[in-house]
Amino acid sequence: MNITGDWLSAPSLTAVFQAFKAAGQPVYLVGGAVRDAVRGAPVGDLDLATPATPEEMQALAKVAGLRVVPTGLEHGTLTLVSGGEGHEVTSFRRDEETFGRHARVAFTREMSEDARRRDFTMNALYAGADGAVIDPLGGLNDALAGRVRFIEDAEQRIVEDYLRILRFFRFSAWYGAEGIDADGLAACAAHHDGLSGIARERIGAELCKLLAAPDPAPVVAAMRAANVLQQCLPGAQDRALAPLVHLEGRFGAAPDPLRRLAALGGADALDHLRLSRTDAARLKLLRQGAEAPDGPAALGYYHGAQVAWDMVLLRAALLEMDVPEGAATQIADGAAARFPITAADLMPAFTGPALGARIKALEALWIASGFTLTRDQLLEERP
């Protein structure tokens, strides 16, 4: 099979291929770029691999006039820069010893050894400058069919790096057209406690990437059954996730990992997932809004149309109810409404805490009227 695309003939990538060819050294695209290309999906990062050692890469880059950045020299990774654009190239490696997310590696000339240290068969695909795909471990059929399988022994791959548990579920959510691989799921369940040693920000990042998939609900249900969901976020429940995904599709709402994370509930995400303060604040706001007694119009007024709509969808999913009829119009009305009373209108009759309380009371009356009470009518209201 050959992959194609304008990106394959980009000047910077072509310069790297030509530098290796001139030195008589092979170099290959590897991993996600090849996987996505064979699946007909948009191609992102262009990672490359070669049997050449880092010293050999530095020498050939110098001859070709490419700038070298020692991105991860101890692990055999260099960034070769052409025309201001860099491409990471890593020497073929095999693991000598693994330490969780770290490993002691040795360089090798064998592609099959390099392939065996990767996580999933669909990620162990290589392609040359001509686009010809090389499949040392049978990952091509898995990529085409949507089968997410660990390379060789699933438990061994997991013990090498426990973050692969979450990568397994993330890849299954995005690419697993045939459902979740039974052997992989069993291995994840057997080693879920290994996630306790993974940095929480890494767990949070993987979980958010998973929740951004078109429909992550079946995979998250499998995570719950394997005790992985609880390991990541104690107290989380996935009962509302499938209804939320359904409502999103029905109302044309784009997938939103934070909206979906809010549906899972559970412990403080700022602590357990190390979200950014901005994301943590939004997550807290969504949960509070979904649980508040305010109707769609009030939510629109308080939070704006987009956040209010997130809250309405989330509330409906949590309560296993439909979105109220006319909610979109009510939200829009609330978001456009402007409270006609200012503090100056109530002074000097009200000052200090009494002024704040009076403004709040009149605002509640105004919202309850459907934003119809005028300034004069509100001022006529007795305290």
N, C-alpha and C positions, 0 to 999 in steps of 0.2 A: 504494500500500500504506500502511496505517496501523499504527503500533505502539501497543500498549496496556499498561497496568500501573498498579497503585496508585501506584508511584513517580512517575508522570507528573503526578499531581495533588497531590504533596506540597506542603504550605504554603510552604516556603522556595523551591521551584522555581517555584511559581505566582506568588509575589511578584516574582520576577525577570522572568518573562514579562510580568506586568502592568505593571511599571515601564517596560519597553521599549515596550509597546503604548501606554501613556499618552503617551509621547514621540514616537510615530509612527515608531519604529525597529524593524526586524525583529531577531529573535534566534532562534537555532536550536540544538538539541542536535546534537552532531557527534561522529563517530568511534566509539569503542568502545561507548558506550551504545546508539547506533542499530544498530550492527552486531550486538551481542548480542541486542537486542530483536527484530530481524527474524528472527534464528535461533532465537528462543524460549529463549535462554539467560539465566541470571541477569544482571542489569544492575549494573555497579559504579559507577565514577566518572561523574559527569554533567558533562561538559565542554560549553561552549556557545561559539558563534561569532556574530559580528554584523558588518554593514557599518559600524556606528557606530565612530567614532574613540575612543581612550581619553578624550579631553576630553569628548566627547559622553556617554560612559558615566558619567563622574564627575558630570556635570550632571544626568542623568536619575536617577541613584541618590540624589543629594541631595534632589531633589524628592520621590522616593518614600520617603525616610527609610531607605534601605539604607546600611549601613556599607560603606566601600570600603577594601580592602587592596590596595596596589600590588604584587601578587605578582611581576609581570614587566613593569613599565610600559614599559621600553624596547622590549619585543617586543609590546606591545599587550595584555598580559594583566592583568586586574584580578579580584580576588575580591570578589563582592558578597555581603554577609552579611545574612541575614534570620532572625530567631528563633534566633540562635546558630549557624546552619548556613550555610556559605559555598559558593558555586558560582563556579568560574573561568569568565570570559567573555573571549574573545580577539577582537580586531578582525580582520576578513578581511585576509590578508597575501599578498604575493607575494615571492619571493626575488629580490633584486637581485644578490646575490653570495653564494656559499657558501664556507665555510672549514671543511671537515670537519663537525664537529658543530655549528658555529656558522654563522650567516648574517646578512647585512645585508638587512633586509626593508623593504618599503614597504607602507603600508596601501592597501587597495583596496576598492571598493564591489562588486566582482564575486565572486560565490560560486565561479564556475568557476576563477578565478585562485587563490583560497584552496584549492580542492580539488586543484589540480595540484601544490601544494607538499607534499602529504601522501605517504605511502609506498605504500600498497596501495589498490587500488580499493575493497575492502570497508571501508576506513577513511574513505573520502571520501563518506560518507552523512550527510545532514542531516535533521532533523525539527523541525517547528514545535510550538507548544503543543498543537495538535489531534492530534498524532501522525502527521500526513501526512509520508511520507518523500519527500525530494527527492534525486534521484540524478543529479548533473551529469556523471558520468564512467562510467556503466554498472556501478557496483559492486554494485548490488542483486542482480542475478542471480548474481554471483560469491559474494556473502555467502550466498545461499540454497543455492547448489550446493557450497560449500566449495572455491572456487578462490582461491588466494592469488596475486595478480598485482601486480607493480609497476605504478604509474601511468605510462602511456606508455612512455618509454624506460627499461628496467631499469638499464642501465649509468649513465645520468645520475642516476637516483635514488640509486644506490649511491655514486657519486662525491660527491654532495652530503653524504652522511653514511654512513661505512663501517659504522657499527653496524647499519645496515639489513640487512647481510648476515645477522647473527645473528637479527634480527627476522624476516627472511624464513623462516629455518629454524624459529624458534619458532612463528610463525603457521602454518606448514605442518604442524607437529606437532600443534597444537591444532585447527586448522580445515580443514586440507587434505584433505577427503574424496576429492578427485579426484587425489590424489598431488601430486608436486612439479612446479610449472610449469617447463617445459624452458628457456624464455628466461631466467627468473629464476635458475635453477641455473647456466646458462652464464655469466651476468653475475657471479654470486658467485664462480665458479671463476676467472674472468678477473681479479678484483680482490681475491682473498683476502688478499694481502699488505697491503692497506689497513688491515686490522685491527691491524697492528703499531702504529698511531698512536692506537688507542683505549685509554682507561684500563682497566687490567686488572680493576678491581672492576666496571666496566660489563660486561666480557666474562663474568666469573664470574656476575654477576646474571642475564644473559640465558641463559647455559648452564643454570643451575639452573632457571629458569622453563621452559626447553625440556624438561629431563629430568623435570619434574613432569607432563608430558602423559601421558594414559593409555598410549599406546604410541609412544615416541619413536624406537624402533629403526630403522625405515625412513628417517627423516629424518637420524638420526645417521650411517647408512651413506652417505647422499648427501653429508653434510658431509665424511666421510672421502674420498670419491671426488673431491670438489671441493677437497681440500687445506685445507679450513676447520678441520676438527677438529685437525689437526696445528698449524695456526697458533694456535689457542686454547690447546691443551694438548699440547706436544711429547711424543711417545711414546705417546699415547693410542691404544687399539685398541677397536673396537666389537664384537669377536667374541662377547664374553660378554653383551652387552646384551640381545639378543633372547631368549636362554635365560633370563635373569633376569626379564624382563618376563613370560615364559610361566609361570615358577614363581610369581611374585607373584600372577598371576591364579588359578593352580591352588590356591594355599593361602590366598587371600583377603587378601594383604598389600597395603596401600594403596601407591600410587606414592610413592617417596621419592627425591628428587633426589640426596641424598648417597649413598644405597645404590647408585644407578645410576652416579653419578660414580665411586665406588670400583670398579665393574666396568670402567670405561674405563681405569683405571691411568694411566700417564703420569707426567709430571714433578710436582714438588712443587706442589700446588694452592695452598698458602698464598702462594707466590711468584707463580705464573703467573695465578691467578684472584683473588687478594686476598680469599680467604674470611675470614670472621671467625675469630678464634682458636678459638672454640667449635666452629664447623663444621669447621675444619681439624683440630682434635684428634679429633673424631668420625670424620672421614674416615680419618685415620691409624689409628685404633683398628679400624675396620671392615676395612681392608686387612690389618692385622697379624693380626686374629682369623681372617680367611678363610684366611690362609697358615699359621696355627699348626697343630701336630699334635693339638691338643685335640679330643676328641669333643664331641658336643652337650651332654652332661651337664656336662662340665667348663666349657664356654663359658657355660652357664647359671649355674653357680656363680660364675665369675669376673666375669661382666659383667651378669647379670640376664637375664630372659627375652626382653625386646624386642631388646636389642642382640645377644644370642646368636642369636636367630632371623634377624636381618639377616645375621649372619656365616654361618650355615648356608646360607641362600639364595644368598648371594654366592659361597661356596665351591663349591656345586653348579654354579652357572652358569660359574664360571671353569674348573672341571674338566670341564664338559660331562657331568655325571653327575646322577642323580636325588638328591633329598633322602633321606638314610638313613631306612629304615622305623623308625617309633617315635621320630623325632627330637623331635617336639613334646613327647612325654611325658618324654623324657630331659632336655630343656631345663627343663621345669617342675620336675622332681625336683631338678635341680642348683640352680635358682634358689631353691628352698625349703630346701635343705640348709644346716645350720649346723655348722661345724667344732667338734667337742667339746673341743678342746685349747686351753688358754690358756698364755701364757708362764709364769704362776705355777705351772702343773702341772709344769714342767720345771726350775724353779729350786730349789735352787742348783746342781744337777748341771750345768746348762748356763747359760752367761752369754755376753754379748757376741755376736760373730759366730757362735759355735758354737750359741747359742740360736736365732738366726735360721735357721741351716742345719738344725737339728733340727726346728723347726716346719715348715719347708718340706718336709722329707723325709717327716714323718708325714702332712702334708696330701696329698702325692702318693699315699701308700699308701691313705689314706682315700678319695680320689677314685677310685682304681683299683678299690677294693672296691665301688664303686657306692654310696658313702656309708653302708655298712653297719657298718664297724668302730666299736666303741664306744670311749668314753674309756678304759676299763680295758684293752681289747685293744690300743689304740694305745700306752698307757704300758708295756705288757709287751714291746713290740717292742724288740729290741736295736739299739743304734746300729750 
